Amino acid sequence: MRAVVYKGPFEVAVEEVETPRIQHPNEVIVRVTSTAICGSDLHMYEGRTAAEPGIVFGHENMGIIEELGEGVASLKKGDRVVMPFNVACGFCKNCVADYTGFCLTVNPGFAGGAYGYVAMGPWTGGQAEYVRVPYADFNCLKLPEGTENERDFVLLADIFPTGYHGNELAQVSPGESVVVYGGGPVGLMAAYSAMLRGASKVFVVDRVLERLQKAEEIGAIPINFAEGNPVQQIKEQTNGEGTDKGIDAVGYQAMAGDEDREEPAAVLNSIIETVRPTGALGIPGLYVPADPGGPDEHSKRGRLIVAIGKLFEKGLRLGTGQCNVKRYNRQLRDLIVAGRARPSFVVSHELSLEDAPGAYDKFDKRVEGYTKVVLHPGR
């Protein structure tokens, strides 16, 4: 089958790889109809992880079940399904407690697994014609038949639930004001989710104009940090108080000011300054225990200089960690089905699988309006 294969920093290729096969009675093989490129994929693409050449990328996958193991009970051939990026068993201590992003079974020695991602287990990615899904009864979310809302449903694999998760971590409630640092796909989903939850005012901080325009289109207030200190800009619009809640959708590759200079703790420190005393922070943005490309020796070891004293002084609460997709994906699916949510506004490009190398290059460079790319194998 054809698949997107990592070759080395800033290089992927679409190549022939082995077609997956059933290896356990509770597995299925899904013919991939849509698979998205994620900002997290760019960390590997840029050589900022320990990913080895040969890995097949892709953790945002949906499609049609082509083959079932004999132990699968709730699914059938032809079912249209979307899979959480978290590979989870459904029966370990964390899965039973609804922490499927921290499954103790699927990646021995580590809490959590994912398709096509470095250090997240042996699960081949889905930027390919087919993908093998383990523990299929648990991991497959059934969707309405047909092709309607394809662009919306594929976002249930990761970024829509992850944006919503940021709101859960920050405990966003109706009527509150929220700042989202980062206007990429997850940041836009976090802002959109804040509005779905009834936030009264949502700020989105970024400097990429296409992202800020998208934020404004959904009713958020764009804040361009290249035009001045974002903390000051937001406080001027909140009577000097700051926001009730804050969400970090950037992570460890944060930029400082309007310069192309990485400062990994920049967003964390800005969000601590932006949120009012006794507020709460949600941090779904990715931070890693080791960053070989970090700008200094501390950040290379995953150790950042954070204003913990200010955090304590303001009595801020803080929640972190990757999204437990299954905690949210059914409800978010039903919002899409009911017409109450259309997260696909974030999708800028729909391309064939063969177009992946160029799409990675442009998405990484934030050019030509590349905000979110969905690949369609078979096109």
C-alpha positions in Angstrom: 0.0 0.0 0.0 1.0 3.7 -0.3 1.9 5.6 2.8 3.6 8.7 4.0 7.1 7.7 5.3 9.5 9.9 7.3 12.9 10.1 5.6 14.7 12.6 7.8 14.4 16.2 8.9 12.1 18.2 6.6 11.6 15.2 4.3 8.7 12.8 3.8 7.9 10.6 0.8 4.9 8.6 -0.3 6.2 5.0 -0.7 5.0 1.4 -1.0 5.0 -0.3 2.5 3.5 -3.5 3.8 -0.2 -3.6 3.9 -1.4 -4.2 7.5 -3.1 -7.5 8.4 -5.2 -8.7 11.4 -2.9 -9.9 14.2 -5.5 -10.3 17.0 -9.2 -11.4 17.1 -10.3 -7.9 18.3 -8.7 -5.9 15.5 -10.0 -4.4 12.3 -8.4 -3.1 9.1 -9.8 0.2 8.0 -9.6 1.6 4.5 -8.6 5.2 5.1 -10.8 7.8 3.5 -9.5 10.8 5.3 -6.3 11.4 7.4 -5.1 14.8 8.6 -1.7 16.3 9.0 -1.3 17.5 12.6 0.9 20.2 14.1 2.4 17.4 16.3 3.5 15.6 13.1 5.6 18.7 12.4 7.7 18.1 15.5 8.9 14.8 14.0 9.0 16.3 10.4 11.4 19.0 11.6 13.7 16.5 13.4 12.7 17.8 16.8 12.1 14.2 18.2 13.9 10.9 18.2 11.8 9.6 15.3 13.8 7.3 13.1 13.5 7.3 9.3 10.9 4.8 8.1 8.1 5.6 10.5 4.7 5.9 8.8 3.0 9.1 10.0 -0.6 9.8 10.8 -2.7 9.7 13.9 -5.9 11.5 12.7 -7.6 8.8 10.8 -11.1 7.7 9.6 -12.5 5.4 7.0 -14.4 2.2 6.2 -13.9 -1.1 7.9 -12.6 -3.6 5.3 -11.7 -6.6 7.5 -12.6 -7.8 11.0 -11.0 -10.2 13.5 -13.2 -13.0 14.6 -13.5 -11.5 18.1 -15.0 -8.1 17.1 -18.5 -7.8 18.5 -20.0 -4.4 17.8 -18.7 -3.6 14.3 -19.2 -4.9 10.8 -17.6 -4.7 7.4 -18.6 -1.4 5.7 -19.0 0.6 9.0 -17.7 4.2 8.7 -15.5 4.9 11.7 -13.1 7.4 13.2 -10.4 6.5 15.6 -9.0 8.5 18.5 -5.3 9.2 18.1 -4.9 7.6 21.5 -4.6 3.8 21.0 -6.2 2.4 24.2 -7.1 -1.1 25.5 -10.3 -0.2 27.4 -9.6 -2.3 30.4 -6.5 -1.0 32.3 -6.7 1.1 35.4 -6.4 4.4 33.4 -8.8 3.4 30.6 -11.5 2.3 33.1 -11.0 5.7 34.8 -11.6 7.5 31.4 -7.9 8.4 31.0 -7.5 6.7 27.6 -4.6 9.0 26.7 -2.6 7.3 29.4 -3.4 3.6 28.6 -1.1 1.2 30.5 -1.4 -1.7 28.0 -0.7 -0.6 24.5 2.8 0.8 24.9 4.7 -1.2 27.6 6.8 0.9 29.9 4.9 4.1 29.0 1.5 5.6 29.8 -0.1 6.2 26.4 0.0 5.1 22.8 -0.8 6.6 19.4 -0.7 5.8 15.7 2.4 6.8 13.8 4.2 8.7 16.5 7.6 8.3 18.0 7.8 6.6 21.4 4.1 5.9 21.4 4.1 2.2 20.7 4.3 -0.1 17.6 1.2 1.3 15.9 1.7 2.2 12.3 0.3 5.5 11.2 -2.8 6.1 9.0 -1.5 8.5 6.4 -1.8 5.5 4.2 -4.3 3.5 2.3 -5.1 1.2 5.2 -4.6 1.2 9.0 -4.8 -1.6 11.6 -6.9 -0.7 14.6 -6.3 -2.8 17.8 -9.0 -3.2 20.5 -11.4 -2.2 17.7 -14.7 -2.5 19.7 -13.3 0.1 22.1 -11.3 2.4 19.7 -13.7 2.7 16.7 -16.4 5.4 16.9 -19.2 4.6 14.4 -20.4 7.4 12.2 -23.4 7.9 10.0 -23.2 6.1 6.7 -22.3 8.0 3.5 -19.8 10.8 2.9 -21.6 13.7 4.7 -19.5 15.8 7.1 -16.3 13.9 6.3 -14.2 17.0 7.0 -15.9 17.5 10.3 -15.7 13.9 11.4 -12.0 13.4 10.7 -11.3 16.2 13.2 -12.8 14.0 16.0 -9.6 11.9 15.9 -7.6 14.6 17.6 -7.9 18.4 17.3 -11.6 19.0 18.0 -11.5 16.9 21.2 -8.1 18.3 22.1 -9.3 21.8 21.8 -12.3 20.9 23.9 -10.0 19.2 26.4 -8.1 22.5 26.9 -11.4 24.0 28.0 -12.0 21.0 30.4 -8.6 21.4 31.9 -9.3 25.1 32.5 -12.8 24.4 33.6 -14.3 27.0 31.2 -17.9 27.9 32.2 -20.7 29.9 30.6 -20.1 33.7 30.7 -16.4 33.5 31.4 -13.6 35.2 29.4 -10.9 33.0 27.9 -7.5 33.6 26.2 -6.2 31.0 23.8 -2.5 31.3 23.1 -1.9 29.8 19.6 -4.1 30.1 16.6 -3.2 26.9 14.9 -5.7 24.1 14.4 -5.8 23.1 18.1 -5.9 26.7 19.2 -8.8 27.5 16.9 -10.6 24.4 18.1 -10.0 25.5 21.7 -11.5 28.9 20.9 -14.5 27.3 19.1 -15.1 25.0 22.0 -15.0 27.8 24.5 -17.8 29.5 22.5 -19.7 26.2 22.4 -19.4 26.1 26.2 -20.8 29.7 26.4 -17.8 31.8 27.0 -18.6 35.5 26.8 -15.3 36.7 25.3 -12.6 34.7 23.6 -9.2 36.0 22.7 -6.8 34.2 20.3 -3.1 35.2 20.3 -0.9 34.5 17.3 1.0 36.4 14.6 0.0 34.4 11.5 -2.6 36.6 9.7 -4.5 33.7 8.2 -5.0 32.2 11.7 -6.1 35.5 13.2 -8.6 35.9 10.4 -10.0 32.4 11.0 -10.3 33.3 14.7 -12.2 36.5 13.9 -14.5 34.7 11.5 -15.8 32.4 14.3 -16.3 35.4 16.7 -13.1 35.4 18.6 -11.0 38.5 19.2 -7.6 38.3 17.4 -4.5 39.5 19.2 -1.4 39.9 17.1 1.6 39.5 19.4 3.8 41.0 16.7 2.1 44.3 17.2 2.7 44.5 20.9 2.7 42.7 24.2 -0.4 40.4 24.2 -0.8 40.6 27.9 -1.2 44.4 27.8 -3.5 44.2 24.7 -5.8 41.8 26.5 -5.8 43.6 29.8 -6.8 46.8 28.0 -9.9 45.0 26.8 -10.8 43.4 30.2 -10.7 46.5 32.4 -7.2 45.7 33.4 -8.2 42.5 35.1 -7.2 39.8 32.6 -9.2 36.8 31.5 -11.0 34.2 33.7 -9.3 31.3 32.0 -6.4 30.6 29.7 -5.5 27.8 27.3 -2.0 27.1 26.0 -2.3 25.6 22.5 1.3 26.3 21.5 3.6 24.1 23.5 7.4 24.0 23.6 8.2 25.6 20.3 6.8 29.0 21.4 8.3 32.1 19.8 9.3 35.3 21.8 7.9 38.6 20.6 8.0 39.3 16.9 11.3 37.6 16.4 12.0 34.2 15.0 13.6 33.1 18.2 12.3 30.2 20.2 11.6 30.7 23.9 10.0 27.5 25.1 8.4 29.0 28.3 7.2 32.2 26.6 3.6 31.2 26.4 3.4 29.6 29.8 4.7 32.8 31.4 2.5 35.0 29.2 -0.6 33.0 30.1 0.3 33.3 33.8 0.4 37.0 33.4 -2.8 37.2 31.4 -5.2 35.2 33.6 -6.7 37.0 36.6 -6.0 35.8 40.2 -7.8 32.6 41.1 -8.3 31.7 37.4 -7.3 28.5 35.8 -5.0 27.3 33.0 -5.5 24.4 30.6 -2.3 23.2 28.8 -3.0 20.8 26.0 0.0 22.3 24.1 2.7 19.7 23.7 5.7 19.8 26.1 8.3 17.0 25.9 10.8 15.6 28.4 13.6 16.0 25.9 14.0 18.3 22.9 17.2 17.7 20.9 16.7 20.9 19.0 16.0 23.1 22.0 17.6 26.6 22.1 19.5 26.0 25.3 20.8 23.2 27.5 17.8 23.4 29.9 15.2 23.2 27.2 17.0 20.3 25.5 16.4 18.4 28.8 12.7 19.5 29.0 13.4 21.9 31.9 11.9 25.4 31.4 12.2 28.6 33.4 8.5 29.2 34.5 7.3 32.0 36.7 6.1 29.5 39.4 6.1 32.3 42.0 3.6 34.4 40.1 1.5 31.3 39.5 1.4 30.6 43.2 0.9 34.3 44.2 -2.2 34.5 41.9 -3.6 31.2 43.2 -3.9 29.9 39.6 -5.0 26.3 39.0 -3.4 24.3 36.3 -4.3 21.2 34.2 -2.0 19.6 31.7 -1.7 16.5 29.5 -2.7 15.1 26.2 -6.4 14.6 25.4 -8.4 11.5 26.4 -10.3 11.6 23.1 -12.9 9.0 24.0 -14.1 11.1 26.9 -15.4 13.6 24.4 -15.7 12.2 20.9 -19.3 10.8 21.1 -20.8 14.0 22.3 -18.8 16.1 19.8 -19.9 13.7 17.0 -23.5 14.2 18.0 -23.1 18.0 17.9 -21.8 17.6 14.4 -24.7 15.3 13.4 -27.2 17.8 14.9 -25.7 20.7 13.0 -24.6 22.4 16.2 -20.9 22.2 15.5 -18.9 22.6 12.2 -15.3 22.3 13.2 -14.2 21.9 9.5 -14.0 25.7 9.2 -10.3 25.1 10.2 -9.6 22.9 7.1 -7.7 24.9 4.5 -6.7 22.2 2.0 -8.0 18.7 1.0 -5.4 16.8 -1.1 -4.5 13.4 -2.3 -2.1 11.2 -0.4 0.5 11.7 -3.1 0.5 15.4 -2.4 1.7 14.9 1.2 5.4 15.9 0.8 4.4 19.4 -0.6 1.7 19.8 2.0 4.1 19.1 4.8 6.5 21.6 3.5 3.9 24.4 3.1 2.1 23.6 6.4 5.5 23.7 8.2 6.3 27.1 6.7 2.8 28.5 7.4 2.5 29.6 3.8 -0.4 29.9 1.3 -3.0 29.8 4.0 -2.1 26.3 5.1 -3.9 26.0 8.5 -5.1 22.4 8.4 -4.6 19.7 5.7 -6.7 16.6 5.1 -5.4 13.9 2.9 -7.6 11.5 1.0 -6.0 8.2 0.0 -7.4 6.9 -3.2 -8.1 10.2 -4.7 
